[in-house]
């Protein structure tokens, strides 16, 4: 009998049904989902509009390749450009965040002919060859993943960016808010230094928005919290399909497309586009970016009042609570005693990445549980 390749430590919980921010397991237990399967569930589990549009599409046609007209791709690009505030950019569709980053660095290298990349400490950009080479975690970089062309500078160190020699550099890639790295928010000075350095050297500024994008910070992309500060390429994935695999690269007008330059078999298929369109429609109709700001601020204020942490970081509904102790027991208590799904970033940080449609009364359940447990730990 074939078994699964055992690379994931898993909880003995089997979700079988979901709605909004809630999950039910095979034993009938109900859980509040404050992690969204790694920031994937952007508009809530099984949203009626999402289910309707996916079902309708599945009954028509679910797949054909990019060798034929797929008007859903044009609709997705138009709606994404409008909601994101980048209608003059173009869109390349693929399947995952790692693929989006792979295509972004390829575009950057085609653009100026450079072969080197600047990334940052605690970065995570994916597990494929090019993406993992830019990821600051030697334990997941195999010997075959050549990374001598990547320089890691200290995250949020504007001066290190200003001083770096850009000879043969095609791109600087950075997460607007680091996810795996512990919910570290890129400062305005730091991002402006990257923008200026790329302008001076004709390199490409890539903003990895796979986890922190798609409205999670309260703006569509996290750089939009700062006035008139824009990247050349935006990579996106997780929240884009609310669980259906879809990803994309938003591409500045300075890049010229040509046939064969990039390609994908599954990217931009009918069902993926139906998912992406449904997500954008729901985000717009339900003002979910505003909700991310409101409920994010509410959570941050509540967590601050509870206290007991070393540092509280984040924006919108992307929140990291770092403690001066290992949080495995705390996370397990929240999961098994209070039925609350949360995430982690490293050994000391609780990571919250709920649906952008999270309600105040749902946030209260987390705050009540955290308050009780932090009192016990204190």
N, C-alpha and C positions, 0 to 999 in steps of 0.2 A: 504494500500500500504506500503510495506517495504521500509524504508529509510536507508541510510548509517549511521553508528555510527559516530557521528560528533566529530572527534578528530583532524582534520587538519584545521587550518586557511588557506583558499585558495584564490588566486587571481582569478578574473573573466576573466580568459584567458583559451581558449580551444585549445591547439595545435592539429592540424589535419594532418600536414605533416612536415617532417624534412629531411634535407640533410646536411651532413658535420657538420658545427657549426651553422646551421640556422634552425629556426622553423617558421612555418606559422600557424596562428590561424584560427578559424572558420570564422573570419571577413576579412581574407585576409591580415592581418598585418604580417610583417616579423620581426623576432626577432633574435638577435645574442645571442647564448647560451654560456655563460661563467661559467655555473654551472654544466652542464651535468647531471642534475637530481641527485645531491649529488655525484658527481665524478664517476658516472656509465658509462657515454658515453666516452669510452677511445679512440676509433678509428674513431669517427664521426658517426652521425646519418645516418642510411640507407646506409652504405658503400657498393658499388656494390658487392665486394667479399663476404662480410658478408651476404648480402641478397641472393646471389646466393647459397652459401653453406647451409644456413638455408632452403632455398626453396627446394634444392635437397634432403636434409635429410628428410624434411617433407613429400616428395613424397615417400620416401622409408619406413622408420619406425621412429616414433618419441619417442616411449617409450617401454622399457621392464625393468624388475627389475634386480637387481644385482645377480640374481641366474643363469644368463646365460653369455656367453662370449660377451663382448662389446669392440671390438678392438679399437673403437674411444677413449676409456679411456686410453689405452696404448699409442696411438698416442699423446693425450693431455699431458700425464705425461712426455713423452720423450721430446716433444717440450718445455714444461714449464721448465723442468729441465735444458735443454740446454740454453734457453734464460735467465733464472733467474741465471744461474751459479751454480746450485745445482743438478748436475746429479746423485749424489750418495744418495740424499734424496728420500723418497717415498712420494706418494700423496694419501690422503684420500679426496674424493669428497663429497660435500654436497650442500646446497642450498642458504645459506645466511651467512653474516659475524658473526651474533650471533651464528649460528650453528657451524661455524668453531671454534669460541672461546670456545664454550661448549665442543666440542670434544678435543680441545687442552688441556683444564684444566683436562679433564677426563684422557687423556693419561699421563699427568704429575703426577696425583694422583696415577694411576696404577703403574707408573714407580718407585716412591720411597716410596709409602704408606702414604705420607703426606696428611693432610686435610686442611692446611692453604694456603692462597694466599696473595702475596704482589702486590698491584696495586698503582696507583698514583693519586694525586689531579688533578682535571679537566678531568679525564679519561672518555672515552665512549667506551664500548665494546659490546653493544647490549642490547636488551630488554627481552630476555628469562631469566629464573630464575638464572642460574649460571652467565651469562654475565652481567645482570643488577646488580647483587650483587657486581661486580667488577667495576661498573660505579659510578663515584663520582657525583651523582645527586639524593639526597633523594626524590625529588618530583616524580620520576618515579620508585622508589623502593617500591613495595607494602609490607605490613606486612608479607605476605606469602613468600617473597623473602629473606630467611635467609641470612644474610651477616656478622654474627659475626666472621666468619672465615677469613674475608678479612681485611687486614691492609692497609690504604692509607698513603703512604709516600709523601713528597713534590716532585713534578715533577722536574727533572733536579738537584736534590740534591744528588750528589754522596756520600757525607759523611753520609747522612741519610741511604743510602743503606749499606754502609760499617759497620755502627753501629748496624744494625737491627739484632735481635735474630732470627735465621732461624729454631728454633726448630719446627718440624712438618710442615714446609713449603714445599709444593710440587712445587710451581711455582712463578716466578716473571713475571708479564705480563705488557707490556708497548707498547704504540703506538710510532713508530719511529718519526712521526710528528703528534701531536694531531690535530684532525680536529675540532670536536665540541668544544674542549677546547681552540680554538682560533688560530690555526696554530702555535703551539709551537713546535720548533724543538729540539729533544733530542740531547744533546751535546755528543761529543765523550767520554769525561771523565765519564759522567753519564752512558752511555751504557757499557763502559768497566768495570765500578764498578759492574754493574748488572751481566755481564759475569763472572767476578771473584767471586762474591758472590755465584752464582749458581754452579760454579766449586767446590768451597770449601765445599758446603753443599749438593752436589748431587741433587740440585733442577733443575727445567727446566726453561730455558730462553725462554719465548714466546714473539715474536715480532708481535704485532697486526698490520698487514699491509693492513687491509681491505680498508682504505681510502688512505693511503700514499704509498701503494705498487703498483705493476703492472706498473712500469715505470714512475709514476706521478712525482717523485722527480728528474728524470733524470737518476737514476739508477733503476734497477728492484725493489730492496728493499732499503729502505732509509739507512740501516746500511752499505750498500756497498759504501757509501761515505767515510767510514773509513776503512783503510787497515786491513785485517785479523781480522775482528770482526764479529762473526756469532752467530745467535740464534739457539736454538735446534728445535723450531717449528715456522713456519711462517703461519699466518692465512691470507687468502685473499678472496675477494669476489667482491666488487663493479665493478671495471673495467674489471673483468675477462670474462664477457659475453656480454659486451657492451649493457646491457639492459635485456638480458635473465638471469633468476635467476640461478646462479652457484657460488659455493664457494669451498674452499679447505684448507687443512692443509698440508704444506710441512713438512715432518717428518725426523729428523736426523736418521742416521743409528744406533744410540745407542738404539732406540726403536724397540722392537720385536713384530711383529703382531701375533695375534692368532684369530682363528675363533670366531665370536660373540663379539669380544672386542669392536668394533664400528659397527654402522649400519645405513642405511638410505634407504627409499623407493625411493625417487625421485632423490637423489644425483647421478651424473654421468650418467644420462639418455642420450639417443642418441642425442636428440636435444640440450641439454645443452652442451654436448661435441663438437658438430658441431660448436656451438657459440664460445666456448673456443678456439678451434683450429683456427677458422677464425680470431679471435682477435690476437692470437700469430703470425699467418702468416702475417697479416697486420702490426703489430708492427715491425716485423723483416724486411719485404720487404720495408717499408716506413721509416725506421730508426726513429721511433717515440720517442724513448728515447732521441736521439740527438736533435730532434725538441723541446722536452720539456725543455731541457737545454737552447737552443738558444732563443726560444720565452719567456721562463720564465725569463731569464736574461734581455731580451729586455723590458718586462713588468716591472720588478723590477726597472730597470734604469729609465724608463719613469715615474713611480709612484714617485720615489725618486726626480726626477727633478720637478714634480708638487708640492710635499711637502704638508704641511698642516696637516699631520697625526701625531699621537703620536708615533706609532711604526709600522715598516714594517717587516713582517716575512714570511719565507717560503723557499721552494726549488723547482726548476723546475716549473711545472704548478700547484702548490699548494701554494697559496698566501693569506696572511691575512694582511689587512690594518686596523690598529686600530686607531680610532680617540678619542679625548677627549670629544666627544658629542655622543648622541644616533644617530645611522645612519639610522633609519627607513625612514625618509624623503628623505635622499640621495639615498637609495636603490630604493624607489618608483619613484623618479625622473629618475634614470637610466632606470628603467623598463618602465615607462609610457611615458616619454618624449623622451628618446633615444632608446627605444626598446632593452634594454640590460638585459638579465637575469644574476643576480649575487646572491650569497648566503650571509648568515650572520653567525657569531659565537658569541653568546651573543648579547648584545645591542649595542656594540660599534665597532664591527669589520666586515668589508666587507670580504667575503670569495670567492675566485676565484678558480674554479675547472673545467676548460674547457676541451674539447677534447684534447688529446695529439697531434692531427693533426692541432691545431689552427695555422692560418697563420698570418704573420706580419701585413698585411693590416687589418685583423680583430682585432688584438690587438690594432692597431692605433685608431679604432673607440671607444674603451673603453677609451683609454688615452685622446682622444679629449674631450669626454663627461666629464670625471672626472676632467680634467683641467678647463673646463667651470664652473662646479658646485662647485669645491673647491674655485675658485676665488669669486664666489657669497657668499659662506659661510664665507670666510675670510673677 
